[in-house]
């Protein structure tokens, strides 16, 4: 029987533990695995169920209807990205997935509008806009609480992250991995690290997500029902001078008997505000761990990475 992350990583409760104990357990899990699992996060199960239903309904629309909301005109940041567009950094095969992006709604005239385009909503599904606006806000709220625990773990003031993530360029991604044939090349999503600060993932019904542990082993990740899987992204890795490491993960093709089934998942990529400079925190730099990366703005770093994965085309 293959070893699972659950055999090693505790599932932490945001309700049952004191803030100090949760912060310690959460940070320890991040430091060891670049990954944690959290339950009792307070997100409304009925709202989440409505989101799953709408995601399935959208991806079931005809191809032409979906492509009417093509995200290629805004760097893949809003609307629909067709099957086979994205590729993991350094990979030779494009990923076997299609997805939809919901971003932050800014007030008219906000100077950040140049880096955050307005949302796109499918006319075919009137509930899409209100449901995913609420879900985005819920992910935003829970993400801020999780980062407050990380702030405590790092010896920062508890709400230190609130400023840098205020009007952050976070993305809610609705993902669909269609059924794959037994002969399908590549895998559903190649091994990669996330770009952002942290990723909050609502579990998929179909398995396939795997994390690479510090020994180079791939471990299957199956969060308990309703729990969030959370991983460190490259922005937090840079901010902590690699003290909290970004985890390589992938989505493998299912066993033959499950290849006829779609897989859906709903990650929330929590980002800094575009004008925030990512620079190593002083307490994460030492003689034993010298500064590894030069400072860079969140916007410039994101742009670099979106070019690498094919969502922004050069030239």
N, C-alpha and C positions, 0 to 999 in steps of 0.2 A: 504494500500500500504506500503510495507516494506521500511524502511529508507535506503538510500544509502550513501556511503562515500561522494559522490558528493554533498550531502546536507550540508556537514560540511567542507570538505577540498577544498580549492580553487585550481583551475588549474592554475599554475604559468607559465608565458611566459618567456623563456630565452632571447627572442629578445626584448620584449616591456619594460621590467623593467630594471632599472639601476642595476648594479652588487650589490650595497649595499642593494637595496630594495629586489632584488631576494634572496640574502643571508638571509635577515631577515625573509622573508616569508617562505622560504624553511626550515630554521632551526626551526622556530616556529611550522611548520607543523610536522617536525620530532619529536620535543620535545613533542607535544601534542598527536600525533597519532602513532609515529614511522614510518610514511608513508607520502608520498607526490605525487602529480601528476604534470607533467611538459609537456608543449607543446613548439613548436618552438625550438626544440633541434638541428635541422640542419641535421638530418640523412636523406639520400636520399630515398624517398618513393619507387622509382623504385628498388633500391637495396634491400629494405625490402621486397617488393613483390616477388622478385626473390628468396629470402630466404624462404618465406612461401611456394612457389611452390616446391622448392627442398626438403623441409622438408616433405611435403605431398608425394612427389614421393619416398623418401627414405622409409618412414613408410609403403608405399603400396607394397614394395618388399616382396617376399616370406620370410617366417621366417628363412629358412636355409641361405638365402643370407645375411640377417641382422646379424645373429649369427656368420657369418664369421668374423665380426669386434668386437667380444665380448670384453667388457672393463674389464672383471673380472681379466684379467692378469695384469692390471696396477692400481688397486684400484679404478676402475670405473671412472678414470680421462679422458680417451680418448676413442672415439668410442661408441659402442652400449651397452646399458643396457636393458635387456629384461623385458617384462611386469611382474609386480608383484615382482620385486627384492627388491626395496627400501621400507623401513618402517620408519614412523615417530618415533622420539625418544619417547619411552614409550608406543607406540601403540601396539595393538594386531593383527591388520590386515595389511597386506602389501598393498601398494598403487596400484591403478588401472591405471598404466601408463607404457610407455616405453620411452626411451630417448637416445639422442646422445650428446656426449660432444666434443666440440672444445676447445683446450687450446692454450697457448702461444707457438709460434715457437721460440726456442732459437738458437743462433748461435752455430756452432759446437765447442765443448770444453768448453762451459759455465759451471762453477761449479754448477749452479743450476739445471743442467740436471738430477741430481740424484733425485730431488724432482719433476721434471716436465718432464714426458715422451714425446716422439715425437708424433705429431698428426697422426691420422689414417684417411684415406680418402676412400670412397666407389668407387671402380672401375666402378660400374654401372652408376654413375652420374658424368661425367667429369667436369661439372660446379660447383660441390659441393666445391671443394678446393678453386678456386678463389673467389667465391661469399662469402663464410663464412670467408675466410681470411680478406676480405674487411669489412664485417659486424663486425667481432671481433675488428678490428682496430677502427671502428666508435664508437662502444660501449666503447672502451677504452678511446677514445677522449672525449666523452660526460661525461663519468664517472669521468674523471679527472676534468672537468669543474664543475660538481656538487660538488665534494669534495672540490674544491677551495672555493665554496660558504659556505660549512660547516666550512672550516678553518676560514673564516672571521667571521662567526656566533660564533665560539668558542674563538675568539680573537687571533687566530694564524696568522702568515704571510700567505698571500693568497695562495701561492703555497706550503704550508707546506707538503701536502700529496704527492706531485710529487715524492719525494725521496722514501718514504716507498712503493709506488705502482709501482715504476720503476721495470720492469720485474716481476710484481706481478703474482701470481698463479691463475689468473682469468679464469673463465670457461663460455663459451657460451653453454647453454643447449637448444636443440631442443626437445620439449616435445610433445608426442602424448598420449591422453587419448582416447582409443577406445570406441565405443558404449558400453553401459552397459545394462544388462537385468534388467527388473523391480525388480527382486528378488536379484540383486547383493548385497553381503555383503560389509561392510566397505564403504568408500567413495573414490573418485578419488585420493585425497591426504590428509592424516590426518593432524590435526593441528600441526604446527611446527614453529620454528623460523629458519631463515637462519644463516649459520655459518659465512659468510664473512662480509666485511665492509658495502657495500650497494648492493642491487639488483636492476637492471634496467630491467623492464618487458615491452615488447611490448604486447599490448592487444590482447587477444584471441577473435575470432568471437563468440565462444560459452561462455556463462557466467559460473559461478560456483565459482570464486575466492571470498573469504570472509575474512575480517579482524576482529579481536577481539578488540573492543574499551576498554577504561580504565574502563568502567562500566561492562565489561563482555559480552556485546552484540556483536553478529556477524553481520557485515554490508557487503552487497554485493559491490564488487568493479568492476566498469565498466568504464575504462578510455575512454575519448572521442577518436574518430578515430585519429590515428597517435600519440597520447600522450603516454608518458611513465609513468607507475606506478613505484615508487621507494620506497623501504623500508629499514629500518635500520637492519643490521645484527648483530649477537652477538659480532663480533670483534669490531665494532664501539661502541656498548654498553659497552664493557669492557674498551675500550680506553677512553670513556667519563665518566667512573665510573657510568654508568646507567643514566646519565643525558639525553642522547638520547636513548630511550628504543627500544629494538628489539621487533617487532610486531609479535604476533602469527597469523598465517593465514592458510587457508585450501582451498581445492577445493572440493565442494560438488557435489554429483550426480545431474544431471539435472532433471527437472520435467519429468514425464512419456512421454510427447509428444516429448521431445527432446532427449530421451535416445538412439535413433537410430543414433545420429550424433556424430562424433568424435570431440574432442576438441584439438586444437593445441596452444601452447604458446612458447615464446622464451625469457626466462630470462637470463640475464648476471650477473653472480655472481662475483663482483669485489673484488679481494683479495689483501692482502699485499704480498710483496716479502717474501718467506719462512723464511729468516733469520731475519726478523724484530721482535723485542720484543714488545709484546702487554702489555703496562703498562699504568695505569691511568694517564691522563694528569694532571699536578699540579693544573691548574685552575678549574678542575672538582672534586677536593678533598677538603673537608672542615670539620669543626666540625659537621655540620648538615648532611653532606654526606661523611662519612669516606670511605677510600679505601675498596672496596668490594672483589676484586679478586687479587691473586698474579700474578706477571709477568709471561708470557709464550711466547715462540716463536710462530710465525704464523704457522710454519710447525707442531710443536707438537700439537697445538690446533686443527688444521685441521685434523690431524691423529686421535686424540681422538674422534672427532665428526664423522668422516667417519666410524669408527668402530661401533659407536652407531647406525648409520642408515643402517648398513649392507653392505656398499660398499667396506669396507676392512674387510676381515675375519680374526679373531684372530687364532693363532696357525698354 
